[in-house]
Amino acid sequence: MSIKDNREGVVKKGEEKTRKHITILIVEDDPSLLTVYKDFLKDKYTVETAKNKKEALNKISEDINIVLLDRRLPEHKGSEILEIMREEPKFDAKIAMLTGIAPNSDILDLPVDEYKTKPIDYSGMQDLVRTLLLQKKFELTSERFFRLNSKRSALKEADKADTEAYNQVNQQVEKCLDNINTILDEINNDSIFRTFPK
């Protein structure tokens, strides 16, 4: 299956996405729950919906930032959809599984970023989305830090530490590290993360 590349309205590289530029795909077969979840999120985010595997896979695109996936769908398991999504090389959305199934040891094999047991209220949904966005923000910033730091090390090993190129990448590394610390502070100050089970 080929991922759809919907570039219209995509935020330019380097620009911070506003909340309305965050697109959430909700995959849920219960019409009433689908409506409730959409109502929870539509004022802050762009929301797409799907009721089954076919609709969900047709909605996959680079514009989707978060997927809220029901684990038990008619004809197909949510885990089947999850597996296909994870195999898409250009699809890097954060995925949370929303389910009425109590977790057990099999969740260790599920490549999900969050596992949330129903029911979920408005506050819980907002917390879940905020958690996923913080995860993604930390992930992207950390990746950038390691890439820049590798370049800085390479320049230093080549005795280029007194060059303009080294100064530029060094400034970028320090700025990136500051951003990581800011995100960690945000995580530490967030009640979601202070209530993690031990």
C-alpha positions in Angstrom: 0.0 0.0 0.0 1.3 3.4 -0.9 1.0 6.3 1.5 -0.9 9.3 0.3 1.1 12.5 0.3 -1.3 15.3 1.1 0.9 18.4 0.9 -1.8 21.1 0.7 -1.8 23.0 4.0 1.3 21.3 5.3 3.3 23.6 7.6 6.7 24.5 6.2 9.8 22.9 7.6 11.0 24.8 10.7 7.7 26.3 11.5 5.9 25.3 14.6 2.5 23.8 14.0 -0.5 25.4 15.6 -3.1 23.2 17.2 -5.3 23.3 14.1 -2.4 22.1 12.1 -2.4 19.0 14.2 -4.5 16.3 12.6 -5.9 13.4 14.6 -7.4 10.3 13.0 -10.0 8.5 15.2 -10.6 4.9 14.3 -13.8 3.7 16.1 -16.7 1.5 14.9 -19.2 2.7 17.5 -20.9 5.8 15.9 -21.8 7.3 19.3 -18.3 7.1 20.6 -16.9 8.4 17.4 -19.1 11.5 17.7 -18.1 12.0 21.3 -14.4 11.7 20.7 -14.6 14.1 17.7 -16.5 16.6 19.8 -13.8 16.3 22.5 -11.1 17.3 20.0 -12.6 19.3 17.1 -12.3 22.7 18.7 -8.5 22.4 19.2 -7.5 20.1 16.4 -8.3 18.9 12.9 -10.1 15.6 13.2 -10.5 12.8 10.7 -12.6 9.7 11.4 -12.8 6.1 10.2 -15.2 3.3 11.2 -13.2 0.3 9.9 -9.9 -1.0 8.5 -10.6 0.1 4.9 -11.5 3.7 5.9 -8.6 3.9 8.3 -6.0 2.9 5.8 -7.5 5.2 3.2 -7.0 8.1 5.6 -3.3 7.4 6.1 -1.2 10.3 5.0 1.8 12.4 6.1 -0.6 15.0 7.5 -1.8 12.7 10.2 0.0 13.4 13.5 -1.9 11.2 15.9 -4.0 8.1 15.6 -6.6 7.0 18.2 -7.2 3.4 17.4 -9.9 1.1 18.7 -8.4 -2.3 19.5 -11.6 -4.3 18.6 -13.2 -3.5 15.2 -15.7 -5.5 13.2 -14.0 -8.0 10.9 -10.5 -6.8 11.7 -8.5 -6.3 14.9 -7.1 -2.9 15.6 -3.7 -4.6 16.0 -3.9 -5.5 12.3 -4.3 -1.8 11.3 -1.6 -0.9 13.7 0.8 -3.3 12.1 0.1 -1.9 8.6 0.5 1.7 9.8 3.9 0.9 11.5 5.1 -0.7 8.3 4.6 2.6 6.3 8.0 4.2 6.1 6.7 7.7 5.8 4.0 7.4 8.3 5.3 8.5 11.7 2.2 9.4 13.6 2.0 8.8 17.3 -0.6 6.0 17.9 -2.7 5.4 21.0 -4.9 2.4 21.4 -8.3 3.1 23.0 -10.0 -0.1 24.1 -12.4 -1.7 26.4 -10.0 -4.6 26.7 -8.0 -4.6 30.0 -4.3 -4.7 29.3 -2.3 -7.9 29.9 1.1 -9.3 28.8 0.1 -9.1 25.1 0.4 -5.3 25.1 4.2 -5.8 25.2 4.0 -6.8 21.5 1.8 -3.9 20.5 3.9 -1.1 18.9 1.7 1.7 20.4 2.8 4.9 22.1 -0.1 4.9 24.6 -2.7 2.3 25.7 -5.8 3.8 27.2 -8.7 1.7 28.6 -12.3 3.0 27.9 -14.2 4.9 29.1 -12.3 8.1 28.5 -13.8 11.5 29.3 -13.0 15.0 28.0 -10.2 15.7 30.4 -8.7 12.2 29.8 -8.8 12.7 26.0 -7.0 16.1 26.3 -4.4 14.7 28.5 -3.8 11.7 26.2 -3.3 14.0 23.1 -1.0 16.3 25.0 1.1 13.4 26.2 1.4 12.1 22.6 2.4 15.6 21.4 5.0 16.0 24.1 6.4 12.6 23.2 6.7 13.6 19.5 8.3 16.9 20.4 10.9 15.3 22.5 11.6 12.6 19.9 12.1 15.1 17.1 14.3 17.4 19.1 16.4 14.6 20.5 17.0 13.3 16.9 18.1 16.7 15.8 20.4 17.0 18.8 22.2 13.7 18.0 22.6 14.6 14.3 24.1 18.0 15.1 26.3 16.7 17.8 27.7 14.0 15.5 28.6 16.8 13.0 30.2 18.8 15.7 32.3 15.9 16.8 33.4 15.2 13.2 34.5 18.8 12.7 36.4 18.7 16.0 38.2 15.4 15.1 39.2 17.0 11.8 40.8 19.9 13.6 38.1 22.3 12.4 37.1 23.6 15.8 38.3 27.1 14.9 36.2 27.4 11.8 32.9 29.2 11.2 31.2 25.9 10.4 32.1 24.5 13.8 30.9 27.7 15.5 27.6 27.5 13.7 27.0 23.8 14.5 28.1 24.4 18.1 25.5 27.1 18.5 22.8 24.9 17.0 23.8 22.0 19.4 23.5 24.3 22.4 20.2 25.7 21.2 18.9 22.2 20.6 20.0 21.1 24.1 18.2 24.1 25.6 15.1 23.1 23.8 15.4 19.5 25.1 15.7 20.9 28.7 12.7 23.0 28.1 10.7 20.0 27.0 11.9 18.0 30.0 10.8 20.8 32.3 7.4 20.8 30.6 7.2 17.1 31.1 8.2 17.3 34.8 5.7 20.1 35.4 2.9 18.2 33.7 0.5 16.4 36.0 0.2 13.6 33.4 3.8 12.6 33.9 3.8 13.1 37.6 1.1 10.4 37.9 2.9 7.7 35.9 2.5 4.3 37.6 5.6 2.8 39.1 
